[in-house]
């Protein structure tokens, strides 16, 4: 599988798996599909929303990790200094928690629907938690 459909509230996106750079993270995440949860705003990290996953042991180590995701990048932080989480950058972002800077595995990149990213982020910021789903196209 190379692509994924992501829905956040009323917004729909298509994302590409970063199979070359984060193969283990992609393989493990695909095993959880379809994945549904809630997304909330991540004020620590700037223009990003996140899915907190608590103590969930994802099973992947660090690969293709970054503290500075680009607009439309989705990262998985496998846990350690902070809880396991997904971070979805919709604008300028510097991945962090109350423990300081974090690096997450960049494993998905939005390829369709990018024009909706800012509106999606602002909706989560001002209207609160929204449902998020990751599904095969």
HUZILIN-V576569 format. One record per residue. N is the residue number from 1. RES is the residue in one letter. SS is DSSP state (H for helix, E for strand, C for the rest). PHI is phi as a letter, one per 20 degrees, with the letter a starting at -180 (999 if undefined). OMEGA is omega in whole degrees, 0 to 359 (999 if undefined). Layout:
BEGIN
N/RES/SS/PHI/OMEGA
N/RES/SS/PHI/OMEGA
END
This chain:
BEGIN
1/X/C/999/181
2/X/C/d/184
3/X/E/c/184
4/X/E/b/174
5/X/E/d/179
6/X/E/c/177
7/X/E/c/175
8/X/E/c/185
9/X/C/l/181
10/X/C/e/185
11/X/E/e/179
12/X/E/d/181
13/X/E/c/168
14/X/E/d/180
15/X/E/c/176
16/X/E/d/172
17/X/E/f/177
18/X/C/e/187
19/X/C/f/180
20/X/C/f/188
21/X/C/e/181
22/X/C/c/186
23/X/H/f/182
24/X/H/f/178
25/X/H/f/179
26/X/H/f/182
27/X/H/f/181
28/X/H/f/180
29/X/H/f/179
30/X/H/g/180
31/X/C/f/180
32/X/C/e/183
33/X/C/f/352
34/X/C/f/181
35/X/E/d/180
36/X/E/c/181
37/X/E/a/175
38/X/E/d/176
39/X/E/d/177
40/X/E/c/181
41/X/E/f/181
42/X/C/d/182
43/X/H/f/178
44/X/H/f/190
45/X/H/d/179
46/X/E/n/184
47/X/E/e/182
48/X/E/b/172
49/X/E/d/183
50/X/E/b/176
51/X/E/d/178
52/X/E/f/182
53/X/C/c/174
54/X/C/l/183
55/X/C/e/182
56/X/C/g/179
57/X/C/e/185
58/X/C/f/177
59/X/C/n/179
60/X/C/d/172
61/X/C/e/180
62/X/C/e/173
63/X/C/b/181
64/X/C/l/186
65/X/E/e/181
66/X/E/b/173
67/X/C/e/187
68/X/C/c/179
69/X/C/f/175
70/X/C/e/178
71/X/C/g/180
72/X/C/n/177
73/X/E/e/175
74/X/E/c/183
75/X/E/d/170
76/X/E/d/172
77/X/E/e/186
78/X/C/f/179
79/X/C/o/182
80/X/C/p/180
81/X/C/f/180
82/X/C/b/182
83/X/C/f/175
84/X/C/f/182
85/X/E/a/169
86/X/E/d/177
87/X/E/c/183
88/X/E/c/182
89/X/E/f/176
90/X/E/d/179
91/X/E/a/180
92/X/E/f/185
93/X/E/b/172
94/X/C/c/189
95/X/C/f/182
96/X/E/b/174
97/X/E/c/177
98/X/C/f/177
99/X/C/e/181
100/X/E/o/183
101/X/E/f/176
102/X/C/c/173
103/X/C/d/179
104/X/E/d/180
105/X/E/f/176
106/X/E/f/184
107/X/E/c/177
108/X/E/c/176
109/X/E/c/179
110/X/E/f/179
111/X/E/d/177
112/X/E/c/181
113/X/C/n/182
114/X/H/g/181
115/X/H/f/180
116/X/H/e/188
117/X/H/g/183
118/X/H/f/179
119/X/H/f/177
120/X/H/f/181
121/X/H/f/180
122/X/H/f/177
123/X/H/f/179
124/X/H/f/179
125/X/H/f/188
126/X/H/e/181
127/X/H/d/176
128/X/C/n/186
129/X/C/g/179
130/X/E/c/175
131/X/E/f/176
132/X/E/c/176
133/X/E/c/176
134/X/E/c/184
135/X/E/b/174
136/X/C/f/181
137/X/C/f/999
END
